[in-house]
């Protein structure tokens, strides 16, 4: 039995604004984490801030990939 066709992003007009909002929120978290990283007074704090920066960048990449997959369903 063939897989059903994925739903198109056009069928979910609420998704693009949600992707935009998510990206904005992650960008704010990233900016704060970078500030914490730059102003860290010790290596432990700097390492933790760096971990947050890395995780936020990965989350942004994941959101971008989800969006790409949802948009490719439109084709």
DSSP file (Angstrom, degrees, kcal/mol; ACC not computed):
  #  RESIDUE AA STRUCTURE BP1 BP2  ACC     N-H-->O    O-->H-N    N-H-->O    O-->H-N    TCO  KAPPA ALPHA  PHI   PSI    X-CA   Y-CA   Z-CA
    1    1 A X              0   0    0      0, 0.0     3,-0.1     0, 0.0     0, 0.0   0.000 360.0 360.0 360.0 125.3    0.0    0.0    0.0
    2    2 A X        -     0   0    0      1,-0.1     2,-0.1     3,-0.0     3,-0.1  -0.288 360.0-100.8 -67.8 150.7    1.6    3.3   -1.0
    3    3 A X        -     0   0    0      1,-0.1    -1,-0.1     3,-0.0     3,-0.1  -0.442  43.3-106.3 -66.1 141.1    2.3    6.0    1.6
    4    4 A X        -     0   0    0     -2,-0.1     2,-0.1     1,-0.1    -1,-0.1  -0.407  43.0 -94.7 -66.6 149.0   -0.4    8.7    1.6
    5    5 A X        -     0   0    0      1,-0.1    -1,-0.1    -3,-0.1     3,-0.1  -0.424  46.0-108.7 -63.5 132.6    0.8   12.0    0.2
    6    6 A X        -     0   0    0     -2,-0.1    -1,-0.1     1,-0.1     2,-0.1  -0.285  40.7 -98.0 -60.2 148.2    2.1   14.3    2.9
    7    7 A X        -     0   0    0      1,-0.1     2,-0.2    -3,-0.1    66,-0.1  -0.415  40.2-116.0 -68.5 144.3   -0.2   17.2    3.6
    8    8 A X    >   -     0   0    0      1,-0.1     3,-1.1    65,-0.1     4,-0.3  -0.478  10.0-127.7 -79.8 148.6    0.8   20.5    1.9
    9    9 A X  G >  S+     0   0    0     61,-0.8     3,-1.5     1,-0.3     6,-0.3   0.792 111.8  66.7 -64.3 -26.0    1.8   23.5    3.9
   10   10 A X  G 3  S+     0   0    0      1,-0.3     3,-0.4    61,-0.1    -1,-0.3   0.786  94.6  57.1 -63.8 -26.0   -0.8   25.3    1.9
   11   11 A X  G <  S+     0   0    0     -3,-1.1    -1,-0.3     1,-0.3     2,-0.2   0.554 110.1  47.0 -79.7  -7.5   -3.3   23.2    3.7
   12   12 A X    X   +     0   0    0     -3,-1.5     3,-2.1    -4,-0.3     4,-0.4  -0.638  63.1 170.0-132.7  74.3   -2.0   24.6    7.0
   13   13 A X  T 3> S+     0   0    0     -3,-0.4     4,-0.6     1,-0.3     3,-0.1   0.654  73.9  68.7 -64.4 -12.8   -1.7   28.4    6.6
   14   14 A X  H 3> S+     0   0    0      1,-0.2     4,-1.2     2,-0.1    -1,-0.3   0.671  84.9  74.0 -77.3 -15.0   -1.0   28.7   10.3
   15   15 A X  H <> S+     0   0    0     -3,-2.1     4,-2.8    -6,-0.3     5,-0.3   0.938  86.3  55.2 -69.2 -49.1    2.4   27.0    9.9
   16   16 A X  H  > S+     0   0    0     -4,-0.4     4,-2.3     1,-0.2    -1,-0.2   0.914 110.2  46.6 -54.6 -44.7    4.5   29.8    8.2
   17   17 A X  H  X S+     0   0    0     -4,-0.6     4,-2.6     1,-0.2    -1,-0.2   0.869 112.4  51.7 -64.7 -31.9    3.8   32.3   11.0
   18   18 A X  H  X S+     0   0    0     -4,-1.2     4,-2.7    -3,-0.3    -2,-0.2   0.905 109.2  49.1 -68.6 -41.0    4.5   29.7   13.6
   19   19 A X  H  X S+     0   0    0     -4,-2.8     4,-2.5     2,-0.2    -2,-0.2   0.916 112.7  49.0 -61.5 -42.2    7.9   28.9   12.0
   20   20 A X  H  X S+     0   0    0     -4,-2.3     4,-2.3    -5,-0.3    -2,-0.2   0.927 112.3  47.4 -63.1 -45.8    8.6   32.6   11.9
   21   21 A X  H  X S+     0   0    0     -4,-2.6     4,-2.5     2,-0.2    -2,-0.2   0.915 112.1  50.0 -62.7 -43.7    7.7   33.0   15.5
   22   22 A X  H  X S+     0   0    0     -4,-2.7     4,-2.6     1,-0.2     5,-0.2   0.924 110.8  49.2 -60.8 -45.1    9.8   30.0   16.6
   23   23 A X  H  X S+     0   0    0     -4,-2.5     4,-2.2     1,-0.2    -1,-0.2   0.894 110.9  50.4 -63.4 -39.9   12.8   31.3   14.7
   24   24 A X  H  X S+     0   0    0     -4,-2.3     4,-2.0     2,-0.2    -1,-0.2   0.932 111.4  48.0 -62.5 -45.2   12.4   34.8   16.3
   25   25 A X  H  X S+     0   0    0     -4,-2.5     4,-2.2     1,-0.2    -2,-0.2   0.908 112.2  48.6 -63.5 -42.2   12.2   33.2   19.8
   26   26 A X  H  X S+     0   0    0     -4,-2.6     4,-2.7     1,-0.2    -1,-0.2   0.874 108.7  54.9 -65.2 -36.1   15.3   31.1   19.1
   27   27 A X  H  X S+     0   0    0     -4,-2.2     4,-2.3    -5,-0.2    -1,-0.2   0.881 107.7  49.0 -63.5 -38.2   17.1   34.1   17.8
   28   28 A X  H  X S+     0   0    0     -4,-2.0     4,-2.3     2,-0.2    -2,-0.2   0.924 111.9  48.3 -66.7 -44.3   16.4   36.0   21.1
   29   29 A X  H  X S+     0   0    0     -4,-2.2     4,-2.6     1,-0.2    -2,-0.2   0.917 111.2  51.6 -60.9 -42.8   17.6   33.0   23.1
   30   30 A X  H  X S+     0   0    0     -4,-2.7     4,-2.5     1,-0.2    -2,-0.2   0.921 108.4  50.6 -60.3 -45.1   20.7   32.8   21.0
   31   31 A X  H  X S+     0   0    0     -4,-2.3     4,-1.9     1,-0.2    -1,-0.2   0.922 112.5  46.4 -61.0 -44.1   21.5   36.5   21.5
   32   32 A X  H  X S+     0   0    0     -4,-2.3     4,-2.6     1,-0.2    -1,-0.2   0.910 112.2  50.6 -64.8 -41.6   21.1   36.2   25.2
   33   33 A X  H  X S+     0   0    0     -4,-2.6     4,-2.5     1,-0.2    -2,-0.2   0.893 109.3  51.2 -63.8 -39.0   23.3   33.0   25.3
   34   34 A X  H  X S+     0   0    0     -4,-2.5     4,-2.3     2,-0.2    -1,-0.2   0.876 110.0  49.8 -66.5 -36.4   26.0   34.8   23.3
   35   35 A X  H  X S+     0   0    0     -4,-1.9     4,-2.2     2,-0.2    -2,-0.2   0.938 111.8  47.9 -65.2 -46.4   26.0   37.7   25.7
   36   36 A X  H  X S+     0   0    0     -4,-2.6     4,-0.6     1,-0.2    -2,-0.2   0.899 111.9  51.0 -59.7 -40.2   26.3   35.3   28.6
   37   37 A X  H >< S+     0   0    0     -4,-2.5     3,-0.7     1,-0.2    -1,-0.2   0.922 112.1  45.9 -62.9 -44.7   29.1   33.5   26.8
   38   38 A X  H 3< S+     0   0    0     -4,-2.3    -1,-0.2     1,-0.2    -2,-0.2   0.824 118.8  41.0 -69.2 -31.9   31.0   36.8   26.2
   39   39 A X  H 3< S+     0   0    0     -4,-2.2    -1,-0.2    -5,-0.2    -2,-0.2   0.341  81.0 134.1-100.8   6.7   30.5   38.1   29.7
   40   40 A X    <<  -     0   0    0     -3,-0.7    -3,-0.1    -4,-0.6     3,-0.0  -0.307  44.6-154.9 -60.2 137.8   31.2   34.8   31.6
   41   41 A X  S    S+     0   0    0      1,-0.0     2,-0.3     2,-0.0    -1,-0.1   0.581  72.8  27.1 -92.2 -11.8   33.5   35.3   34.5
   42   42 A X  S  > S-     0   0    0      1,-0.1     4,-2.2     0, 0.0     5,-0.2  -0.948  82.7-106.7-146.4 168.3   34.8   31.7   34.6
   43   43 A X  H  > S+     0   0    0     -2,-0.3     4,-2.6     1,-0.2     5,-0.2   0.834 114.8  56.5 -66.9 -34.0   35.3   28.8   32.3
   44   44 A X  H  > S+     0   0    0      2,-0.2     4,-2.2     1,-0.2    -1,-0.2   0.944 110.7  43.8 -63.7 -47.5   32.4   26.8   33.8
   45   45 A X  H  > S+     0   0    0      1,-0.2     4,-2.4     2,-0.2    -2,-0.2   0.898 114.3  50.6 -64.3 -40.3   29.9   29.6   33.0
   46   46 A X  H  X S+     0   0    0     -4,-2.2     4,-2.4     2,-0.2    -2,-0.2   0.902 109.9  50.3 -64.3 -41.0   31.4   30.1   29.6
   47   47 A X  H  X S+     0   0    0     -4,-2.6     4,-2.1     2,-0.2    -2,-0.2   0.907 111.1  48.6 -64.3 -42.1   31.2   26.4   28.8
   48   48 A X  H  X S+     0   0    0     -4,-2.2     4,-1.9     2,-0.2    -2,-0.2   0.923 112.2  48.2 -64.1 -43.6   27.5   26.3   29.8
   49   49 A X  H  X S+     0   0    0     -4,-2.4     4,-2.6     1,-0.2    -2,-0.2   0.896 109.8  53.1 -63.8 -39.6   26.7   29.3   27.7
   50   50 A X  H  X S+     0   0    0     -4,-2.4     4,-2.7     1,-0.2    -1,-0.2   0.887 106.7  53.0 -62.4 -38.6   28.5   27.8   24.8
   51   51 A X  H  X S+     0   0    0     -4,-2.1     4,-2.4     2,-0.2    -1,-0.2   0.891 109.3  48.8 -63.2 -39.3   26.4   24.7   25.2
   52   52 A X  H  X S+     0   0    0     -4,-1.9     4,-2.7     2,-0.2     5,-0.2   0.934 110.7  50.3 -65.9 -44.7   23.3   26.8   25.1
   53   53 A X  H  X S+     0   0    0     -4,-2.6     4,-2.4     1,-0.2    -2,-0.2   0.940 112.5  47.3 -56.9 -48.2   24.5   28.6   21.9
   54   54 A X  H  X S+     0   0    0     -4,-2.7     4,-2.1     1,-0.2    -1,-0.2   0.915 112.7  48.8 -60.7 -44.4   25.2   25.2   20.3
   55   55 A X  H  X S+     0   0    0     -4,-2.4     4,-2.4     2,-0.2    -1,-0.2   0.890 110.7  50.0 -65.1 -40.0   21.9   23.8   21.2
   56   56 A X  H  X S+     0   0    0     -4,-2.7     4,-2.6     2,-0.2    -1,-0.2   0.915 109.8  50.9 -65.8 -41.7   20.0   26.9   20.0
   57   57 A X  H  X S+     0   0    0     -4,-2.4     4,-2.1    -5,-0.2    -2,-0.2   0.901 111.2  48.7 -62.3 -39.4   21.8   26.7   16.7
   58   58 A X  H  X S+     0   0    0     -4,-2.1     4,-2.4     2,-0.2    -2,-0.2   0.908 110.8  50.5 -65.2 -41.1   20.9   23.0   16.4
   59   59 A X  H  X S+     0   0    0     -4,-2.4     4,-2.6     2,-0.2    -2,-0.2   0.888 109.2  51.2 -63.8 -39.1   17.3   23.8   17.2
   60   60 A X  H  X S+     0   0    0     -4,-2.6     4,-2.3     2,-0.2    -1,-0.2   0.902 110.5  49.3 -64.1 -40.3   17.2   26.6   14.5
   61   61 A X  H  X S+     0   0    0     -4,-2.1     4,-2.2     2,-0.2    -2,-0.2   0.892 110.7  50.1 -64.4 -39.7   18.6   24.1   12.0
   62   62 A X  H  X S+     0   0    0     -4,-2.4     4,-2.6     2,-0.2    -2,-0.2   0.922 110.3  49.4 -64.5 -44.4   16.0   21.6   13.0
   63   63 A X  H  X S+     0   0    0     -4,-2.6     4,-2.5     1,-0.2    -2,-0.2   0.905 111.3  50.3 -61.0 -41.2   13.2   24.1   12.6
   64   64 A X  H  X S+     0   0    0     -4,-2.3     4,-2.5     2,-0.2    -1,-0.2   0.902 111.0  48.9 -63.1 -41.1   14.6   25.1    9.2
   65   65 A X  H  X S+     0   0    0     -4,-2.2     4,-2.5     2,-0.2    -2,-0.2   0.899 110.4  50.2 -67.1 -41.1   14.7   21.4    8.2
   66   66 A X  H  X S+     0   0    0     -4,-2.6     4,-2.3     2,-0.2    -2,-0.2   0.930 112.2  48.2 -61.7 -44.4   11.1   20.8    9.3
   67   67 A X  H  X S+     0   0    0     -4,-2.5     4,-2.4     1,-0.2    -2,-0.2   0.921 110.2  51.6 -62.2 -43.0   10.0   23.9    7.4
   68   68 A X  H  X S+     0   0    0     -4,-2.5     4,-2.1     1,-0.2    -1,-0.2   0.914 111.1  47.8 -60.3 -43.2   11.9   22.7    4.3
   69   69 A X  H  X S+     0   0    0     -4,-2.5     4,-0.8     1,-0.2    -1,-0.2   0.887 112.0  49.1 -66.3 -38.5   10.2   19.3    4.5
   70   70 A X  H  < S+     0   0    0     -4,-2.3   -61,-0.8     1,-0.2     3,-0.2   0.863 113.2  47.3 -70.3 -33.6    6.7   20.8    4.9
   71   71 A X  H >< S+     0   0    0     -4,-2.4     3,-1.5     1,-0.2     4,-0.4   0.830 104.5  59.9 -74.8 -32.0    7.3   23.1    2.0
   72   72 A X  H >< S+     0   0    0     -4,-2.1     3,-0.9     1,-0.3    -1,-0.2   0.727  93.3  67.1 -69.4 -19.1    8.6   20.3   -0.2
   73   73 A X  T 3< S+     0   0    0     -4,-0.8    -1,-0.3    -3,-0.2    -2,-0.2   0.693  91.0  64.9 -69.9 -17.9    5.2   18.6    0.3
   74   74 A X  T <         0   0    0     -3,-1.5    -1,-0.2     1,-0.2    -2,-0.2   0.723 360.0 360.0 -74.4 -21.6    3.8   21.5   -1.8
   75   75 A X    <         0   0    0     -3,-0.9    -1,-0.2    -4,-0.4    -2,-0.1   0.474 360.0 360.0 -74.8 360.0    5.6   20.4   -4.9
